[in-house]
């Protein structure tokens, strides 16, 4: 239910420097391969076990806690789970004991957090592809103008 643990985890944002601020699409593509995003999607849709994404979770947790994914809002409980699994390398058994919650509830909240992160990363990469397509279209238009000018100027 939407109790005390469902509020959003937040805090003061720090000034952005290199490797800080919102994650860009190009950087997201450099950090995560399409195969990585596919694994996240499979896990988020309950089509794969959490072990399939274990290697990605530390980087995902870092991005959330460094506020590099501003679109991702997680509850305090989800933040605790991401911290435990991603950065402290705790097992779900350890977390359920620490949080005093049933394992299925912890797993469900973890899945929900991973789904939010996966969606944010996919949207970033889609924006990057759109930018590349726009850039390519402008490049082709410029090449056509140049070629017309060359053909027209030669006659």
N, C-alpha and C positions, 0 to 999 in steps of 0.2 A: 504494500500500500504506500501511499504518498505520506510517509511520516517524516520524522526528523532526519532520517538518513537519505531522504530524497532531494534535499536542497542541493543547489549547484555548488560545487567546490570552486572557490575563486580566490581572489587576492589582488594585491597591487601589481600592475604590469611594470616591468622594468624597461628602461630605454633600450631600443633596438640597436644592435651592433652587428658585425659580421657573424653569420650563422645564427642570428637571432631574428626576431620579428616573424611575421607570418611566413610559413613555408610556401615557396613558389612551386609551380608545376614542374619546371625543369629540375629543381632540387629533389622534388618528390620522385621524379622518374629516375634520378641518379641513385636515390636511396633504396627504392623498391622496384624490382623487376615486374613485368606484367604477370609472371608466374606467382610472385609473392601476393599481388593483389587478388589473383584468382583463388589462392589458398585462403586469404582472409574472407573472401566472398563465400567460399564453400563452408567455412566454419560458421560465419554469421547466419547462413541459411540452414544450419544444423545438418549439413551434408558431410561434415568431416569432424574428426576428434580434435580436441584442443591441443594435442601433441603435435599436430600438423603445423601449427603456427608458433610453437614455443620459441623458435629462433628469431621471430620478428617482434615479439612482445617487448623486449627491452628497448628497442628503438622506438616503437609506438608509444610506450610509456614516457620516454624522454620527450618526445614531441608534444605530448599532452601536458606534461608538467612544466616544460619550458614555454608553454603557450604558443607553440609554433603552428598549432591547428586551432585558430580562434573559433571555427565553426563547431568544434567538438565541445559540448558541455556535458560533463559527467557529474553524477551525484557524489556526495561524500563517500558513500559506501563503495561506489564504483571506483573512485579515486584510490581508496584504501586497497581494493582488490588489485588494481593496476600496479600500484606501488609494490604490493606484496609479491605478485607473480612476476612482474616485469623487472623491477629493480632490486628486490631483495631475494629473488629466486626461491620463494616459498612455495610449498605444495598447497593444493587446495585443501588437504586435510588440516594443515597448519592454520590456514586462513579461516576455515570454518570454526576451528577451536577459538582462535583469537577474536573473531567477530561475533561469536556465539550465534551463528546462523546455520540453518540446514545446508548441506552441500549443494542440493539442487537450486536453492535460492542464490547462493554465491555464484554457481556456474551460470545461472540465468542472467545475473547482473553483469558478469564478466562478458558473456556473449553480447549483451546489449551495448556495452562500452566498445567492444571490438567492432560491432556493426557500425556504430557512429563514426569510429575512426576510419574504417574501410570506406564508408560512403564519402567522407571528407577527402580522402586521398584520391578516390576515383574521380570526384568532381574537379579536383586540382589538375589531374592528368587530362581530363576532358577539355578543360579551359586551355591547357598548354597545346593540345592538338588543334583546337580552334584557332589559337594564335598562329601556329605554324601554317595552317591552311590559309588564313587571311594573308599572311606574309607571302606565301607562295603565289596566291592569286594576284597580289599587288606586283610581285616580281614578274609574272607572266605578262600583265598589262603593260608594265614598263618596257619589257623586251619587245612587245608588239609595237609600241610607240617608237622605240629606237629603230627597229627594223623598217617601219614605214618611213621614218625620217631618212634613213640611209638609202632606201629604194627611191624615194621621192627626190632626194637631194642629188642623186647620181644622174638623173635624166635631164 
